[in-house]
Amino acid sequence: MARMRPEINAGSMADIAFLLLIFFLVTTTMDVDIGITRMLPPPIDPNAPPPPPVRERNVFVVLVDRHDRLMVEGQITSIDRLQTITKEFLLNPHDDPSMPEKRIDTIPHLGKMEVSRGIISLQNDRGTSYEMYISVQNELAAAIMDIRDDVSKEHFGLEFSELRDQELIDAIRSAVPMAISEAEPKDIGD
């Protein structure tokens, strides 16, 4: 007569494995990548006429070389001053003829406003560190956001980030456009 082998009940082991799996899924956190929130322009229509030339006075040139040196309008500058210089360029408070032109636009909810034609041209060397690249991007974006905050406070009594009405947000964006042109990285030199 064959001897019966005792069976091991594996049902409770499966329950324990399932509970451990659920525990690890609930307690584990996944890092979410955070990047620069910028809307890319739409693809260029090959049949569209070329854009009109941009006057040199309307272009604010920011260069970063492979040694992370920052050059603004041909002058070596520290990252701490970039935001202030950018705001002064875009606002052109003294109507300096060497700084960007302004046009008068009628913007819904704001009325007639002077809008800067200034464009920030950011160029990086291929050897620029990622940290410096992000720092420059942050300072340029902060300068524009400061101007947007000032316009928003003046017209609506709130900072730009506090606005909830999409029409008001669009009005501020029209008055203070985020005009940053980024060239493909290249070898800028020493």
TORLO-761364 format. One record per residue (C-alpha): residue number from 1; chain; x, y, z. Coordinates in nm, 3 decimals. Layout:
% TORLO-761364
PT   markol   pafi         x         y         z
PT      NUM      A         X         Y         Z
...
This chain:
% TORLO-761364
PT   markol   pafi         x         y         z
PT        1      A     0.000     0.000     0.000
PT        2      A     0.132     0.335    -0.095
PT        3      A     0.202     0.574     0.178
PT        4      A     0.021     0.910     0.164
PT        5      A     0.235     1.216     0.156
PT        6      A     0.112     1.511     0.359
PT        7      A     0.025     1.819     0.149
PT        8      A     0.139     2.166     0.242
PT        9      A    -0.136     2.422     0.225
PT       10      A     0.011     2.701     0.006
PT       11      A    -0.302     2.916     0.019
PT       12      A    -0.181     3.118     0.315
PT       13      A     0.160     3.171     0.153
PT       14      A    -0.010     3.317    -0.154
PT       15      A    -0.211     3.548     0.072
PT       16      A     0.107     3.666     0.247
PT       17      A     0.285     3.725    -0.087
PT       18      A    -0.014     3.926    -0.212
PT       19      A    -0.022     4.136     0.107
PT       20      A     0.352     4.205     0.079
PT       21      A     0.308     4.312    -0.283
PT       22      A     0.027     4.550    -0.188
PT       23      A     0.236     4.687     0.101
PT       24      A     0.530     4.769    -0.127
PT       25      A     0.306     4.927    -0.391
PT       26      A     0.137     5.149    -0.132
PT       27      A     0.452     5.256     0.054
PT       28      A     0.684     5.310    -0.243
PT       29      A     0.697     5.655    -0.398
PT       30      A     0.797     5.719    -0.756
PT       31      A     0.990     6.030    -0.846
PT       32      A     0.824     6.242    -1.109
PT       33      A     1.052     6.413    -1.356
PT       34      A     1.009     6.787    -1.356
PT       35      A     1.120     6.993    -1.652
PT       36      A     1.092     7.337    -1.795
PT       37      A     0.735     7.412    -1.886
PT       38      A     0.750     7.574    -2.224
PT       39      A     0.516     7.543    -2.515
PT       40      A     0.703     7.459    -2.832
PT       41      A     0.607     7.657    -3.138
PT       42      A     0.411     7.477    -3.408
PT       43      A     0.607     7.334    -3.701
PT       44      A     0.695     7.587    -3.966
PT       45      A     0.487     7.565    -4.280
PT       46      A     0.733     7.527    -4.571
PT       47      A     0.501     7.733    -4.794
PT       48      A     0.472     8.023    -4.548
PT       49      A     0.662     8.341    -4.628
PT       50      A     0.971     8.401    -4.416
PT       51      A     0.922     8.611    -4.104
PT       52      A     1.023     8.976    -4.125
PT       53      A     1.374     9.054    -4.009
PT       54      A     1.415     9.148    -3.644
PT       55      A     1.592     9.473    -3.570
PT       56      A     1.916     9.434    -3.380
PT       57      A     1.799     9.671    -3.106
PT       58      A     1.510     9.432    -3.028
PT       59      A     1.737     9.133    -2.961
PT       60      A     1.882     9.071    -2.615
PT       61      A     2.174     8.831    -2.664
PT       62      A     2.259     8.597    -2.375
PT       63      A     2.556     8.362    -2.426
PT       64      A     2.686     8.088    -2.197
PT       65      A     3.022     7.934    -2.284
PT       66      A     3.166     7.591    -2.198
PT       67      A     3.321     7.734    -1.880
PT       68      A     2.976     7.850    -1.762
PT       69      A     3.065     8.214    -1.811
PT       70      A     2.764     8.430    -1.881
PT       71      A     2.786     8.706    -2.140
PT       72      A     2.495     8.948    -2.186
PT       73      A     2.504     9.191    -2.477
PT       74      A     2.879     9.137    -2.511
PT       75      A     2.958     9.198    -2.142
PT       76      A     3.055     8.928    -1.893
PT       77      A     2.787     8.929    -1.625
PT       78      A     2.707     8.734    -1.310
PT       79      A     2.395     8.521    -1.291
PT       80      A     2.278     8.738    -0.998
PT       81      A     2.238     9.041    -1.227
PT       82      A     2.075     8.864    -1.522
PT       83      A     1.717     8.908    -1.401
PT       84      A     1.760     9.282    -1.338
PT       85      A     1.930     9.344    -1.674
PT       86      A     1.663     9.144    -1.857
PT       87      A     1.378     9.337    -1.695
PT       88      A     1.543     9.670    -1.778
PT       89      A     1.589     9.561    -2.140
PT       90      A     1.231     9.444    -2.185
PT       91      A     1.073     9.744    -2.011
PT       92      A     1.303    10.007    -2.169
PT       93      A     1.181    10.261    -1.910
PT       94      A     1.371    10.557    -2.058
PT       95      A     1.282    10.486    -2.424
PT       96      A     1.649    10.434    -2.504
PT       97      A     1.690    10.407    -2.885
PT       98      A     1.943    10.123    -2.839
PT       99      A     1.688     9.914    -2.647
PT      100      A     1.375     9.744    -2.783
PT      101      A     1.094     9.924    -2.953
PT      102      A     0.746     9.929    -2.808
PT      103      A     0.420     9.907    -2.995
PT      104      A     0.079    10.017    -2.874
PT      105      A    -0.167     9.726    -2.868
PT      106      A    -0.527     9.719    -2.756
PT      107      A    -0.553     9.418    -2.527
PT      108      A    -0.889     9.295    -2.395
PT      109      A    -0.932     9.370    -2.021
PT      110      A    -0.622     9.594    -2.026
PT      111      A    -0.696     9.854    -2.293
PT      112      A    -0.418    10.028    -2.486
PT      113      A    -0.075     9.919    -2.365
PT      114      A     0.285     9.948    -2.470
PT      115      A     0.414     9.601    -2.557
PT      116      A     0.786     9.541    -2.590
PT      117      A     0.915     9.400    -2.917
PT      118      A     1.216     9.267    -2.730
PT      119      A     1.328     8.910    -2.795
PT      120      A     1.572     8.724    -2.571
PT      121      A     1.819     8.520    -2.773
PT      122      A     1.974     8.246    -2.557
PT      123      A     2.276     8.063    -2.696
PT      124      A     2.470     7.792    -2.515
PT      125      A     2.795     7.616    -2.585
PT      126      A     2.778     7.238    -2.615
PT      127      A     2.996     7.219    -2.304
PT      128      A     2.770     7.434    -2.084
PT      129      A     2.678     7.255    -1.763
PT      130      A     2.316     7.159    -1.714
PT      131      A     2.306     7.349    -1.383
PT      132      A     2.415     7.673    -1.550
PT      133      A     2.172     7.621    -1.837
PT      134      A     1.881     7.576    -1.593
PT      135      A     1.996     7.874    -1.381
PT      136      A     1.998     8.103    -1.685
PT      137      A     1.657     7.973    -1.798
PT      138      A     1.518     8.032    -1.448
PT      139      A     1.651     8.389    -1.429
PT      140      A     1.512     8.480    -1.772
PT      141      A     1.172     8.329    -1.690
PT      142      A     1.174     8.500    -1.347
PT      143      A     1.237     8.839    -1.510
PT      144      A     0.935     8.795    -1.737
PT      145      A     0.722     8.666    -1.450
PT      146      A     0.817     8.972    -1.240
PT      147      A     0.701     9.202    -1.518
PT      148      A     0.380     9.000    -1.553
PT      149      A     0.325     9.025    -1.177
PT      150      A     0.367     9.404    -1.188
PT      151      A     0.120     9.444    -1.478
PT      152      A    -0.127     9.207    -1.312
PT      153      A    -0.109     9.390    -0.978
PT      154      A    -0.151     9.726    -1.150
PT      155      A    -0.464     9.620    -1.343
PT      156      A    -0.623     9.345    -1.135
PT      157      A    -0.475     9.380    -0.786
PT      158      A    -0.340     9.023    -0.792
PT      159      A    -0.011     8.861    -0.884
PT      160      A    -0.009     8.681    -1.217
PT      161      A     0.011     8.338    -1.047
PT      162      A    -0.304     8.419    -0.844
PT      163      A    -0.522     8.489    -1.150
PT      164      A    -0.784     8.220    -1.218
PT      165      A    -0.977     8.370    -1.509
PT      166      A    -0.822     8.242    -1.835
PT      167      A    -0.912     8.562    -2.020
PT      168      A    -0.717     8.772    -1.769
PT      169      A    -0.422     8.531    -1.786
PT      170      A    -0.422     8.555    -2.167
PT      171      A    -0.440     8.935    -2.145
PT      172      A    -0.128     8.951    -1.927
PT      173      A     0.050     8.703    -2.155
PT      174      A    -0.033     8.927    -2.453
PT      175      A     0.096     9.234    -2.271
PT      176      A     0.417     9.060    -2.158
PT      177      A     0.500     8.780    -2.402
PT      178      A     0.754     8.509    -2.313
PT      179      A     0.975     8.584    -2.614
PT      180      A     1.278     8.361    -2.559
PT      181      A     1.450     8.230    -2.871
PT      182      A     1.685     7.945    -2.801
PT      183      A     1.947     7.860    -3.060
PT      184      A     2.085     7.511    -3.103
PT      185      A     2.395     7.461    -2.882
PT      186      A     2.722     7.522    -3.064
PT      187      A     3.087     7.575    -2.989
PT      188      A     3.101     7.938    -2.878
PT      189      A     3.473     7.936    -2.807
PT      190      A     3.690     8.055    -2.520
